[in-house]
Amino acid sequence: MWLPWVKTRPSSDSTTCSSTALSAASPRLSFSSPSLKDLQALLRSDPPALPSPPPHTAPRSPAAVRVFHRVRVATSALRALRTLQAPPAAATEADRRVVLYYTSLHVIRPTFEDCRAVRTILRGLRASVDERDLAMDAAYLDELAALLPRGRRVTLPQVFVGGRHLGGADELRRLHESGELRRVVAGAASLAACARCGGERYVLCGSCDGSHKRYSLKGGGGFRACAGCNENGLVRCPDCSPPAV
């Protein structure tokens, strides 16, 4: 007679019920012919997410530094050009005028070097520039102070294009490096050599011959300051200098 545990054999109904219950409990375990390897693969937990790689901290290459410099120069140039608008097609010569306020004195060397550099840049572009030297005529100082924003300290040089403030030496250098300055001054007439003043833009006053004094019979007679020239006895060259605005 067989022992009770030998006769105990799982029936097909119980096996089917167990498989059904296991499938209902976990959708991942619904398979037809599972094996031990399949069970291990299904029951294995998902691997943890890998941490994101740290940001790139390698030193910049020389090419990246050059690109960064070009972007910085372009950004500075666009910031300086933001106040400018392209002149219309039918703009007059006064609308395209380039006006430069500078000084020819060597008293402050950095200021003189900046003025000379800006003059060289503008003349290299063959643009007609209305150069207003504060050393030749002190009245330009009050004129420049009125054009700059209120409260801003007057520094030299300063450039205006079409009546709009372009900037000083730093802005002109950035615009020249980016190539935008040529486009801005493209509407101005080309620079031509003047036979009368030799490019100095000033000549001696014809009324006082450069002495800035004239004899007058009024009030008993005597010498008085000439009203037709500046304190240096000079007037703007009528051949190459446009009329003051």
Backbone hydrogen bonds, N-H to C=O, Kabsch-Sander energy under -0.5 kcal/mol:
donor,donor_aa,acceptor,acceptor_aa,energy
6,V,3,L,-0.7
7,K,3,L,-1.3
8,T,4,P,-0.8
9,R,7,K,-0.7
15,T,11,S,-1.8
16,T,12,S,-2.0
17,C,13,D,-2.2
18,S,14,S,-2.2
19,S,15,T,-2.2
20,T,16,T,-2.2
21,A,17,C,-2.7
22,L,18,S,-2.4
23,S,19,S,-2.2
24,A,20,T,-2.3
25,A,21,A,-2.0
26,S,22,L,-1.7
29,L,26,S,-1.6
30,S,27,P,-1.2
31,F,29,L,-1.2
39,L,35,S,-2.4
40,Q,36,L,-2.2
41,A,37,K,-2.1
42,L,38,D,-2.3
43,L,39,L,-2.6
44,R,40,Q,-1.0
65,V,61,S,-2.1
66,R,62,P,-2.0
67,V,63,A,-2.3
68,F,64,A,-2.5
69,H,65,V,-2.3
70,R,66,R,-2.3
71,V,67,V,-2.5
72,R,68,F,-2.4
73,V,69,H,-2.4
74,A,70,R,-2.6
75,T,71,V,-2.5
76,S,72,R,-2.4
77,A,73,V,-2.2
78,L,74,A,-2.5
79,R,75,T,-2.2
80,A,76,S,-1.9
81,L,77,A,-1.9
82,R,78,L,-0.8
83,T,80,A,-0.6
84,L,81,L,-1.7
91,A,88,P,-1.5
96,R,92,T,-0.9
96,R,93,E,-0.5
97,R,94,A,-0.9
98,V,128,S,-0.7
99,V,97,R,-0.6
99,V,160,F,-2.9
100,L,130,D,-2.4
101,Y,158,Q,-2.8
102,Y,100,L,-0.6
102,Y,132,R,-1.9
109,R,107,V,-0.7
112,F,108,I,-2.4
113,E,109,R,-2.8
114,D,110,P,-2.2
115,C,111,T,-2.3
116,R,112,F,-2.4
117,A,113,E,-2.2
118,V,114,D,-2.3
119,R,115,C,-2.3
120,T,116,R,-2.1
121,I,117,A,-2.2
122,L,118,V,-2.5
123,R,119,R,-2.4
124,G,120,T,-2.0
125,L,121,I,-1.1
126,R,123,R,-1.4
127,A,122,L,-1.5
128,S,189,A,-2.0
129,V,127,A,-0.7
130,D,98,V,-3.5
131,E,129,V,-1.2
132,R,100,L,-3.4
133,D,131,E,-0.6
134,L,102,Y,-3.0
134,L,132,R,-0.6
136,M,133,D,-0.8
137,D,133,D,-1.8
140,Y,137,D,-1.4
141,L,138,A,-1.5
142,D,138,A,-0.6
143,E,139,A,-1.5
144,L,140,Y,-2.6
145,A,141,L,-2.3
146,A,142,D,-1.7
147,L,143,E,-1.1
148,L,144,L,-1.8
152,R,149,P,-1.9
155,T,153,R,-0.6
158,Q,101,Y,-1.8
159,V,167,G,-2.3
160,F,99,V,-2.6
161,V,164,R,-2.7
162,G,97,R,-2.6
164,R,161,V,-1.6
166,L,159,V,-2.8
167,G,159,V,-1.4
172,L,168,G,-2.1
173,R,169,A,-2.2
174,R,170,D,-2.1
175,L,171,E,-2.5
176,H,172,L,-2.2
177,E,173,R,-2.3
178,S,174,R,-2.0
179,G,175,L,-0.8
180,E,175,L,-1.2
181,L,175,L,-1.5
183,R,179,G,-0.6
184,V,180,E,-1.9
185,V,181,L,-2.3
186,A,183,R,-0.6
187,G,184,V,-0.5
188,A,185,V,-1.1
191,L,126,R,-1.0
195,A,193,A,-0.5
198,G,194,C,-1.1
200,E,197,C,-1.0
203,V,235,V,-2.7
205,C,233,G,-2.1
209,D,205,C,-1.2
211,S,208,C,-1.5
214,R,224,R,-3.2
216,S,222,G,-3.4
220,G,217,L,-0.8
221,G,218,K,-0.9
222,G,216,S,-1.6
224,R,214,R,-3.2
226,C,212,H,-1.4
229,C,226,C,-0.6
230,N,234,L,-1.9
233,G,230,N,-2.1
235,V,203,V,-2.7
237,C,201,R,-2.2
241,S,237,C,-1.9
